[in-house]
Amino acid sequence: MLKKLSWYFFLVILFSEPTRAELPDFTQMVKANGTAIVNISTTQKANALEMDAAIKQQMPEGIPPEMEELFKHFLENPNGQGGGAPGGSAPEEAQSLGSGFIISQDGFVLTNHHVVKDAAEIVVKLTDRRELVAKLIGSDARTDIALLKVNATGLPVVNIGSAAQLQVGEWVLAIGSPFGFEQSATAGIVSAKGRSLPGGNYVPFIQTDVAINPGNSGGPLFNMKGEVVGINSQIYSRTGGFMGLSFSIPMDIAMNVVNQIKSNGKASHGWLGVQIQDVTRQLAESFGMKKPQGALISKVLPNSPAEKASLQIGDVITEFNGQQIEKSGDLPPMVGVTPINEEATLTIIRQGDTEKVNFKIGLLPDQDEKIVESKAEKKPTNKLGISVSNLTPEQTEALQNITGGVLVQEVGKGSARDAGIMRGDVILRIQNKVINDTDDFNKAINNMAEGKSVAVLIQRRGSPIFLALKIGK
């Protein structure tokens, strides 16, 4: 009996042991792809002061003072070589480091635009220690992609994959040259997809926790099949060091740019011609939407495809060519990769009704807007807790592309401050009412029911923004 009980407890313990999943082994992947990963160094003639400024520009923001010398050492001597001309005005070589990978046997190399920007000379170092001067075929600042060419044949290449099937939680591998340490492999998981970053509106970044540092830029991000699914581009850090937030450009975006550069010498991007923002819960309520989703149009640019398609301020774009738009950052990459002059269809919500709008994709231009400050006199406050005034002719001219509107002079306690309205904002619309002057403004808010969420369109530092506020008592 005791023997049977002993066996029983043994079996219980045996099968009660938790199953331990084995961590992935990247050994074969590194061996198979390592020879296609390259180190990229650039040089530019500069005097000592210019070189020092260039080095500081490459240093991560917020780097602790005690780390500056270490960063400076690696940036000044990327190959581990000491020495160099002392200070003064004699010309020196300002250098920067990055990574890249070979995508064709005849010498095409892919890297980041910021790695080779303004370079006088680009040198690609292979794993067999050959150093080849590279020609810049073309680059695109909007997507941070650059295509290089070296004079060589029979080179090892990587397998190009797609980020479309990449899943959050999936293992990924990066290989590059952080701080000049070549062939450094780091691994992690996909943390998120479709991330929007400042200055990168046309790239739905892949976020990972892979350790990425200065020098990794331009290197590949592999999936578990050994395919390159992204190009390592940026990190987010408050200290200058790795903090578990790395961002890579999807290969689908990168190869679209590569193909355009090969065909046309440059990359072009599709354009709709709107400024957009996310729909908050409060804004969704004010627009009569069931849930917050889509891209809210806060401005329609003149002579744009959007204007020709009769899109309006306050429209909410929920689909592009049948693809759902959950947040505003989803839309620009979809439009950007669509060929110029191709017909496209939007699904929009306008004043509670769902509509389809067809338009032709335009060519993305460069645009800038001016910032304006007001010196107009203050007016008495209203029930929103703000004082407003009419715009002077000088202010209207300085603002550009604005007709009407009232200027916020002071913001006191109340729903306006809670909603984020600030002094210097120009209020253009309240709900669906265009505001031309203070009379329009007062009529609009006086007609609003207390406690109701209201969408207010403002212009701030040249950019239109929708804010949601509740009318107080």
Protein Blocks (a to p, Z undefined) as FASTA:
>chain_A
ZZmmmmmmmmmmmmmpccddddddfklmmmmmmmmpccddddddddfklmmmmmmmmpcg
hiafklmmmmmmmmmmmnopgcjddedjbdcddddddddddfbfnopacddfklmgoiab
dcdddfkopacddddfbdcfklopacdddddehiacdddddfklpcehiacdddddeehi
ahiacddddfbghiacehilmbccdddfbdcdehjgopacddfkopafbdcfbdcdfkop
aehiacdddfklmmmmmmmmmmnopacdddehiacddddfklmmmnopabdedjddfbdc
ehiaklmnopaehiacfbgghiacfbfklmmmmmmmpcghiacdddddeehiacdddddd
dddddddddddddfbdcddddfkopacddddfklmmmnoopaejiddfbdcedjklmnop
aehiacfbgcjaccfbfmlmmmmmmmpcghiacdddddeehiacdddddddZZ
